Amino acid sequence: MRGLVMGRFQPFHNGHLNLVRQVLEECDDIIIAVTGSQFNYIRMDPFTAGERIEMIRNSLLESDVEPHRYMILGVENQPNVSTWLSYLRAALPPFDVVYSGNEYVAMLLADSGIAVVSPKMFSRQTLNATAIRDMMVQGDGWRDLVPAPVSRMVDSIDGTERLRTIIKSDTDPTTH
């Protein structure tokens, strides 16, 4: 059985890593779909799809998750939600079950007959990417909430300064 997990992973954090482990306890392999792959260098999406894929890959490798058990793929957000599932089916390898804690996503998929499992959430109050990005801007304790490879990657691309610059800017590239 193949599971699908979707997320922006801005950044990939310890809750995401625990979710991948949970899915792999129940499935033979997993597709990790990096959503919103077309968005980057904006407040909600400061990292590129390539950076996020590398964060995930390096985190899984360092956590001894067997590489043959996962695929990491980027998918763009779709403006028409009624065609979203057909887009996912075309963009991704086949999957049997979707793991999602997002009620809206679960509703859309369940209405289409897709099996949806609500995963066990791990410290959702602190392990959420919005809070982690805020901590990155403030320089407070975010490194304890992400796998070490994510911390190293953020450092290598000067990601905290990127995020601070984005927040200070009045430029919104999504409106051009």
C-alpha positions in Angstrom: 0.0 0.0 0.0 1.3 3.5 -0.9 0.5 6.5 1.2 0.4 10.2 0.1 1.4 13.1 2.4 1.0 16.6 1.0 2.3 19.8 2.5 4.1 23.1 1.9 6.9 22.1 4.3 8.0 25.7 4.9 10.2 24.4 6.5 10.1 20.7 7.0 10.0 20.2 10.8 10.0 17.4 13.4 6.3 17.0 13.2 6.6 16.3 9.5 9.4 13.8 10.2 7.2 12.0 12.7 4.3 11.9 10.2 6.5 10.3 7.6 7.6 7.7 10.1 3.9 7.1 11.1 2.9 6.6 7.5 5.8 4.2 6.9 4.6 2.0 9.8 1.3 1.6 8.0 2.3 1.7 4.3 5.0 0.0 2.2 6.1 3.4 0.8 5.1 7.0 0.7 4.8 9.9 -1.7 5.7 13.2 -0.2 4.1 15.9 -2.3 5.6 19.4 -1.9 2.6 21.6 -2.6 2.7 25.1 -3.8 5.9 24.3 -5.7 5.5 27.5 -7.8 5.7 29.7 -4.7 8.9 31.0 -3.1 10.5 34.1 -1.7 7.2 35.2 -0.1 6.3 35.4 3.6 4.3 32.1 3.7 6.6 30.4 1.2 10.1 31.7 1.7 11.9 28.5 0.4 11.9 27.2 -3.1 10.5 23.8 -4.0 14.0 22.5 -4.7 15.2 23.7 -1.2 12.2 22.1 0.5 12.8 18.8 -1.4 16.4 18.8 -0.4 15.5 19.6 3.3 13.1 16.6 3.3 15.5 14.3 1.5 18.5 15.1 3.8 16.3 14.8 6.9 15.0 11.4 5.9 18.5 10.1 4.9 20.0 11.3 8.2 17.0 9.7 10.1 17.8 6.3 8.5 14.6 6.2 6.5 15.3 3.8 3.6 15.4 5.8 0.3 13.5 3.1 -1.6 10.5 3.7 0.6 9.8 7.3 -0.4 9.5 9.7 -3.3 9.5 13.4 -2.9 7.8 15.4 -5.7 6.8 19.0 -6.2 3.2 19.8 -7.3 1.8 23.2 -8.1 -1.3 24.5 -6.4 -4.3 24.5 -8.7 -6.8 27.4 -8.9 -9.8 25.0 -9.7 -10.4 22.7 -6.8 -12.9 20.6 -8.8 -10.0 19.4 -11.1 -7.4 19.2 -8.3 -7.7 15.4 -7.8 -7.4 14.7 -11.5 -4.3 16.9 -11.5 -2.8 15.0 -8.5 -3.5 11.7 -10.3 -1.7 12.9 -13.4 1.2 14.5 -11.5 1.9 11.8 -9.0 2.5 8.0 -9.1 -0.5 6.0 -8.0 -1.4 6.1 -4.3 -3.9 4.2 -2.1 -4.5 6.4 0.9 -3.9 10.1 1.8 -2.8 11.1 5.2 -4.1 14.6 6.0 -4.9 16.5 9.2 -6.4 19.3 7.0 -10.2 19.0 7.2 -10.7 20.8 3.9 -8.3 18.5 2.0 -9.9 15.5 3.7 -13.4 16.7 2.5 -12.3 17.2 -1.1 -10.7 13.8 -1.3 -13.4 11.9 0.6 -16.0 13.4 -1.7 -14.0 11.8 -4.6 -13.9 8.4 -2.9 -10.2 8.6 -1.8 -9.4 6.9 1.5 -8.2 9.6 3.9 -6.5 8.9 7.3 -6.3 11.6 9.9 -2.8 11.2 11.3 -1.7 11.5 14.9 -0.5 15.1 15.4 2.7 15.7 17.2 2.8 18.9 19.4 0.9 20.9 16.8 1.1 24.1 18.9 4.8 24.3 18.6 5.5 22.1 15.6 3.9 24.2 13.0 5.7 26.0 10.2 4.2 29.4 10.7 5.4 29.5 14.3 8.8 28.2 13.3 9.1 30.9 10.6 8.2 33.5 13.2 10.9 32.1 15.5 13.4 32.2 12.7 12.8 35.9 12.2 13.1 36.5 16.0 16.2 34.2 16.2 14.5 32.1 19.0 14.8 28.4 19.5 13.6 27.2 16.1 16.5 24.8 15.5 15.2 22.4 18.2 12.0 22.0 16.2 13.5 21.0 12.9 15.8 18.1 11.9 19.5 19.1 11.8 19.7 18.9 8.0 17.0 21.6 7.8 18.9 23.9 10.2 22.1 23.4 8.1 20.3 24.1 4.9 18.6 27.2 6.2 22.1 28.4 7.3 23.7 27.6 3.9 21.1 29.7 2.0 21.0 32.4 4.7 17.3 31.6 5.1 16.6 33.5 8.2 17.9 36.7 6.6 15.9 35.9 3.5 12.8 35.7 5.6 13.6 38.9 7.5 14.1 40.7 4.2 10.9 39.3 2.7 8.9 40.5 5.8 10.4 44.0 5.6 9.6 44.4 1.9 6.4 45.9 0.6 6.9 44.0 -2.7 4.5 41.1 -3.3 5.6 39.1 -6.3 2.2 37.3 -6.4 0.5 40.5 -7.5 2.6 41.2 -10.6 
